[in-house]
Amino acid sequence: MDKPIPVEQLHRKFREMGIEDISRTTIRQCSMVGAALEEMVGEPFSHLEFGVPGIPACPIGVEAQKKALDAGIPSIYPSVQGIPELKRNASRFVKAFIDIDIDPKGIVPTVGSMQGSMTSILECSQLQPGKDTILYICPGFSAHGRQPDLLGIKNIFFDIYEYRAEKLRDKLESYFSQGNIAAILYSNPNNPAWICLTEEELQIIGELANKYDVIVLEDMAYLCMDFRKDMSVPFEPPFQSTVARYTDNYVILLSGSKIFSYAGERIAVVCISDKLYKREYPALKSRWGIGTFGDNFILNYLYVNTSGASHSAQYALSAMFEASVDGRYNFVKELRNYGLRAHRSRKIFDENGFHLVYDKDMEQTISDGFFYTVGYKQLHNRELLEALLRCGVVAIPLNTTGSGQSGIRVCVSRLLEDEDFNRLDRHLKLFVNLVNQ
């Protein structure tokens, strides 16, 4: 592109697609707008909006799944509890890289972490009378916030930007003390900001979860991707940080999508703490005839949802967990490519006058990873996003992630070749000229 798309053409395209405010669209709507504009101008855009893997799928998983398919697995319904191999290997994997002991019984395959989170918030909202609200630490994955809306469950959120360290305790307690919070959900590392909760902050969450009997739903979609420390060696510190060191009221969501680039098969595991799995809830007993959290999760909430995750994909995930634990596959080494892409692209944004929005983990600069957030001067989300689209850059605005800040999320997965970075630089220079006219 040698000149921006005229604003009239941009708005005409919005009207054609039924979009009133581009800053209030979903990720997929943003992607559709970008694709339509790309087709209109006949030139490739810089796509930063979609968090798809940018690394080939782990070959160990592919081979294991092929073997399962050839063995006739597709004709057999999977057990909703999960195949024994996956449960055992997932338990070993959790011990190897998170240093937490979880009985294989409490590790259950789901159709991606999306199903894991949706099923978890549904059950958590029905555990105890009066505890009917899900709290989100934002910014966060926008689809997580839509799930309770879809289910008709109450939910609230806050932006962690101003509430790090001990300030987080007072903020959480202001919500928990009202007595209506059933569960709290966050990702760590964070999507989209890539901030990582510190041990102090995780301890605060765990202590308050114990005090107020709140379930913590911890999304580890980006396990071991804080590249400021090397977590690639199984059973050796440092390990992935987790709230599980400070409370038994936890469910960990662990997906194959990013850590093994196995997104297309929609396979993940939900890891329920041993104590929570066995805990009896009178409300569950009254409603379903089964009192325990774990058995209800599997036999009621999950079974009627999908009656089990893909049979062959379970064999794939099992094999990848096993190879990682045995040291035959270093998934962290593969993922470091994202850190290199983030470092290179962040430099391009910086040279063009952008700034990091969520820039620190306390005193540390955020890690280079799968996502980061940038803003430009005082531009608000809508005007920033429209100007970027006119100049060939597709991204999602931070307000759609529950953030109160102005800026965009940058995903580096589709920045693959030198030309992708050069194109991004050209598009950003076009943007700078446009907004500074």
C-alpha positions in Angstrom: 0.0 0.0 0.0 1.3 3.4 -0.9 -1.6 5.4 0.6 -4.3 4.8 3.2 -7.8 3.5 2.3 -10.1 6.5 2.2 -12.2 6.8 5.3 -15.4 6.8 3.2 -14.5 3.4 1.8 -13.7 2.0 5.2 -17.0 3.1 6.6 -18.9 1.8 3.6 -17.4 -1.6 4.2 -18.4 -1.4 7.8 -22.0 -0.7 6.8 -22.0 -3.6 4.3 -20.9 -5.9 7.1 -23.4 -4.5 9.7 -20.7 -3.0 11.9 -21.5 0.2 13.8 -18.4 0.5 15.9 -15.3 -1.5 15.0 -14.0 -1.2 18.5 -16.9 -3.4 19.8 -16.5 -6.3 17.4 -15.3 -9.8 18.1 -12.0 -11.2 17.1 -13.5 -13.1 14.2 -15.4 -10.0 13.0 -12.2 -8.0 13.0 -10.5 -10.7 11.0 -13.4 -10.7 8.5 -13.2 -6.9 8.1 -9.4 -7.2 7.5 -9.9 -10.0 4.9 -12.6 -7.9 3.1 -10.3 -4.8 3.0 -7.4 -6.9 1.9 -9.4 -8.3 -1.0 -10.6 -4.7 -1.9 -7.1 -3.3 -2.2 -5.5 -6.4 -3.6 -2.5 -6.4 -1.3 -1.7 -8.4 1.9 -2.3 -6.8 5.3 -0.4 -7.2 8.5 -2.5 -9.7 10.5 -2.0 -9.3 14.2 -5.6 -10.2 15.3 -5.8 -13.9 15.4 -4.1 -16.0 18.1 -3.5 -19.0 15.9 -0.4 -21.1 16.2 2.4 -20.1 14.0 4.5 -23.2 14.4 3.9 -26.6 12.8 2.0 -29.1 14.9 4.1 -31.4 17.1 4.9 -34.4 14.9 4.8 -36.8 17.8 1.1 -36.0 18.3 0.4 -36.3 14.6 2.0 -39.8 14.4 0.2 -41.0 17.5 -3.1 -39.8 16.2 -2.5 -41.5 12.8 -1.7 -44.7 14.6 -5.0 -44.4 16.6 -7.0 -43.7 13.5 -5.4 -46.7 11.7 -6.3 -48.9 14.7 -10.0 -48.2 14.3 -10.4 -45.7 17.1 -12.9 -43.5 15.2 -15.6 -46.2 15.4 -15.4 -46.3 19.2 -17.0 -43.7 21.5 -14.4 -42.3 23.9 -14.9 -42.6 27.6 -16.0 -39.2 28.9 -13.5 -39.5 31.7 -10.6 -39.8 29.2 -8.4 -42.6 28.1 -6.2 -43.9 30.9 -2.9 -43.2 29.0 -3.8 -39.5 28.7 -4.8 -39.1 32.3 -1.6 -40.7 33.5 0.7 -38.8 31.2 -1.1 -35.5 31.9 -0.6 -36.1 35.6 3.1 -36.7 35.0 3.3 -33.6 32.8 1.7 -31.4 35.5 4.2 -32.7 38.0 7.2 -32.2 35.6 6.5 -28.6 34.6 4.2 -27.2 37.3 5.4 -29.3 40.2 1.9 -30.1 41.4 0.6 -33.5 42.3 -2.9 -34.3 40.8 -4.5 -37.7 40.7 -5.0 -38.9 37.1 -8.7 -39.3 38.1 -9.1 -35.6 38.3 -7.6 -34.9 34.8 -10.3 -34.9 32.2 -10.0 -34.2 28.4 -12.2 -31.4 26.9 -12.8 -30.0 23.4 -10.2 -27.3 23.9 -9.9 -25.1 26.9 -12.9 -23.2 25.7 -15.1 -26.2 26.7 -13.1 -26.6 29.9 -13.8 -23.0 31.0 -17.4 -23.0 29.9 -18.2 -26.3 31.8 -16.3 -25.1 34.9 -18.0 -21.8 35.2 -21.4 -23.5 34.7 -20.8 -26.0 37.5 -19.2 -23.4 39.8 -22.2 -21.1 39.5 -24.4 -24.0 40.8 -22.3 -25.1 43.8 -23.7 -23.0 46.6 -26.8 -20.9 47.0 -26.0 -17.2 46.7 -22.6 -17.8 45.0 -23.8 -17.1 41.4 -21.2 -14.7 39.9 -18.0 -15.3 38.0 -15.2 -12.7 38.5 -12.7 -12.1 35.7 -9.2 -10.6 36.1 -8.8 -8.5 32.9 -7.6 -7.9 30.3 -8.4 -11.4 29.2 -9.5 -13.7 26.4 -12.7 -12.0 25.1 -14.5 -15.3 24.5 -14.1 -16.2 28.2 -16.1 -13.2 29.1 -18.9 -14.1 26.6 -19.4 -17.6 28.0 -21.3 -16.6 31.2 -23.4 -14.2 29.1 -24.3 -17.1 26.8 -25.2 -19.3 29.8 -27.1 -16.6 31.6 -24.6 -16.5 34.5 -23.8 -13.3 36.3 -20.3 -12.0 35.8 -18.1 -9.0 36.6 -14.6 -8.0 35.8 -11.8 -5.5 36.6 -8.7 -4.3 34.9 -5.6 -5.4 36.8 -3.6 -2.4 35.4 -3.8 -0.4 38.6 -4.0 -3.4 41.0 -0.7 -5.2 41.1 1.0 -6.7 44.2 -0.7 -5.9 47.5 -3.2 -3.6 45.8 -4.6 -6.8 44.3 -5.6 -8.1 47.8 -7.8 -5.1 48.6 -9.4 -5.2 45.1 -10.2 -8.9 45.3 -11.4 -8.7 48.8 -13.8 -5.9 47.9 -15.5 -8.4 45.5 -15.1 -11.7 47.5 -16.4 -10.2 50.7 -19.8 -9.6 49.1 -20.3 -13.4 49.3 -21.6 -13.9 45.7 -18.4 -14.8 43.9 -18.4 -18.5 42.9 -15.2 -18.5 40.9 -12.5 -16.3 39.5 -10.9 -16.8 36.1 -7.6 -15.5 34.6 -4.9 -16.5 32.2 -1.2 -16.7 33.3 0.8 -15.6 31.2 -2.0 -13.2 30.3 -3.8 -13.0 27.0 -3.5 -10.2 25.7 -1.1 -8.3 27.9 1.4 -11.1 28.5 1.8 -9.9 32.1 2.6 -12.8 34.5 1.2 -12.8 38.0 4.0 -12.9 40.6 4.3 -15.5 43.4 3.1 -12.8 45.8 0.0 -12.1 43.7 -0.8 -15.8 43.3 -0.5 -16.3 47.0 -2.9 -13.4 47.6 -5.4 -15.1 45.2 -5.0 -18.4 46.9 -5.3 -17.1 50.4 -8.5 -15.2 49.5 -9.9 -18.2 47.7 -9.5 -20.1 50.9 -10.9 -17.4 53.1 -14.0 -16.8 51.0 -14.4 -20.3 49.5 -14.0 -19.2 45.9 -12.9 -21.6 43.1 -9.9 -20.4 41.0 -10.0 -21.2 37.3 -6.4 -20.9 36.1 -6.0 -20.8 32.3 -2.5 -22.0 31.4 -2.9 -21.8 27.6 0.7 -20.4 27.4 2.4 -22.8 29.8 6.1 -22.2 30.3 6.1 -19.3 27.9 7.5 -16.7 30.2 10.8 -16.8 28.4 12.6 -14.7 31.1 13.4 -18.0 32.8 14.1 -21.5 31.4 11.3 -23.9 32.3 12.1 -26.4 29.7 13.7 -29.1 31.9 11.1 -31.6 33.3 11.1 -32.1 37.1 13.7 -29.3 37.6 13.0 -25.8 38.8 12.0 -23.2 37.8 8.5 -24.4 37.3 5.4 -22.7 35.9 3.9 -20.4 38.6 0.5 -21.4 39.8 -2.1 -20.6 42.4 -2.2 -24.3 43.2 0.7 -23.8 45.7 -1.6 -21.7 47.9 -5.1 -23.2 47.7 -6.9 -26.5 47.0 -9.8 -24.6 45.4 -8.4 -24.7 41.9 -9.0 -26.0 38.4 -6.2 -25.7 35.9 -7.0 -25.5 32.2 -4.2 -27.0 30.1 -4.5 -26.9 26.3 -2.7 -28.5 23.4 -3.4 -25.6 21.1 -0.4 -23.4 21.7 2.1 -25.5 23.7 2.0 -28.2 21.0 0.5 -26.1 18.1 -2.3 -28.7 18.1 -5.1 -26.2 17.8 -7.0 -27.8 14.9 -7.9 -30.9 16.9 -9.5 -29.0 19.8 -8.0 -31.0 22.6 -7.2 -30.0 26.2 -7.4 -31.2 29.7 -9.1 -29.9 32.8 -7.0 -30.6 36.0 -9.1 -30.6 39.1 -7.3 -30.6 42.5 -7.7 -33.8 44.5 -9.5 -32.1 47.3 -11.9 -30.2 45.1 -12.6 -33.3 43.0 -13.8 -35.2 46.1 -15.6 -32.3 47.8 -19.3 -32.8 48.4 -21.8 -30.1 47.6 -25.4 -30.5 48.9 -26.7 -28.3 46.1 -25.2 -30.7 43.5 -26.6 -33.7 45.3 -30.1 -32.2 45.4 -30.0 -31.2 41.7 -28.2 -34.1 40.1 -28.2 -37.0 42.6 -24.4 -36.8 42.7 -22.7 -34.7 45.3 -19.0 -34.5 44.4 -17.5 -31.8 42.3 -15.4 -34.0 40.0 -18.0 -36.7 39.3 -20.6 -34.0 38.5 -18.1 -32.3 36.2 -17.6 -35.5 34.2 -20.9 -37.3 34.4 -23.4 -34.4 34.2 -21.9 -31.2 33.0 -19.4 -32.5 30.5 -21.2 -35.6 29.3 -24.4 -33.8 28.3 -22.3 -31.2 26.6 -20.2 -33.3 24.2 -20.1 -36.9 25.7 -16.3 -36.8 25.4 -13.4 -35.2 23.5 -12.1 -36.6 20.2 -10.9 -40.2 20.7 -7.9 -40.0 18.4 -6.8 -36.5 19.6 -6.6 -37.9 23.1 -3.9 -40.3 21.9 -2.1 -37.4 20.3 -2.1 -35.3 23.4 -1.1 -38.2 25.6 1.9 -38.9 23.4 3.0 -35.3 23.4 2.7 -35.1 27.2 4.7 -38.3 27.5 7.5 -37.2 25.1 7.8 -33.9 26.9 8.1 -35.5 30.3 10.6 -38.1 29.1 12.8 -35.4 27.5 12.2 -36.6 23.9 10.4 -33.4 22.9 11.4 -29.9 24.1 8.1 -28.0 23.6 9.5 -24.8 25.3 12.4 -24.7 22.8 9.9 -24.7 19.9 7.9 -22.0 21.5 10.8 -19.6 21.9 10.3 -18.6 18.3 7.3 -16.6 19.5 9.6 -14.6 21.8 12.0 -13.8 19.0 9.1 -12.6 16.8 7.8 -10.5 19.6 11.2 -8.9 20.2 11.6 -8.0 16.6 8.1 -6.7 16.1 8.1 -4.7 19.3 11.2 -2.9 18.1 9.3 -1.9 14.9 6.4 -0.6 16.9 8.8 1.3 19.2 10.6 2.9 16.2 7.3 4.1 14.9 6.3 5.9 18.1 4.1 3.3 19.7 4.4 2.4 23.4 3.7 -0.7 25.4 0.5 -0.4 27.3 0.9 -3.3 29.9 4.7 -3.0 30.1 5.7 -4.3 33.5 5.5 -7.2 35.9 6.2 -5.1 38.9 9.8 -4.1 38.3 10.4 -6.4 35.4 9.7 -5.6 31.8 7.2 -8.1 30.4 8.5 -11.1 28.6 8.6 -11.4 24.8 6.0 -13.9 24.0 2.8 -14.8 22.0 1.0 -11.5 22.7 1.7 -7.9 23.8 -0.2 -4.6 23.8 0.6 -1.3 22.3 -0.9 2.1 22.1 -0.2 5.3 20.1 -0.1 8.7 21.8 -3.6 9.6 23.1 -5.6 7.8 20.4 -8.6 5.9 21.7 -9.5 2.4 20.7 -11.9 3.2 17.9 -9.8 5.9 16.1 -6.7 3.9 16.6 -8.2 0.7 15.1 -9.8 2.6 12.2 -6.5 4.3 11.3 -4.6 1.1 11.5 -7.1 -0.7 9.2 -6.9 2.1 6.7 -3.1 1.5 6.6 -3.2 -2.3 6.3 -3.0 -3.5 10.0 -5.6 -5.8 11.5 -5.7 -6.1 15.3 -8.3 -6.2 18.1 -8.8 -3.2 20.5 -8.1 -3.6 24.2 -11.6 -2.7 25.3 -12.9 -6.0 23.9 -10.6 -7.8 26.4 -12.0 -6.1 29.5 -9.2 -3.5 29.6 -9.8 0.1 30.5 -6.8 1.2 28.5 -6.5 2.4 25.0 -4.5 0.3 22.5 -4.4 -3.0 20.6 -3.4 -6.6 21.1 -0.6 -7.8 19.0 -0.3 -11.5 18.2 3.0 -12.5 16.6 2.0 -15.9 15.3 1.5 -14.8 11.7 4.8 -12.8 11.5 6.8 -15.6 9.9 9.1 -14.3 7.2 11.3 -11.2 6.8 8.8 -9.7 4.4 6.1 -9.9 7.1 8.1 -7.7 9.4 9.1 -5.4 6.6 5.4 -5.1 5.6 4.5 -4.3 9.1 7.1 -1.5 9.2 5.7 0.0 6.0 2.2 -0.2 7.2 3.1 1.5 10.5 5.0 4.3 8.7 1.9 4.9 6.6 -0.2 5.0 9.8 2.2 7.5 11.4 2.0 9.8 8.4 -1.8 9.5 8.4 -2.5 10.4 12.0 0.2 13.2 12.2 -1.0 15.1 9.1 
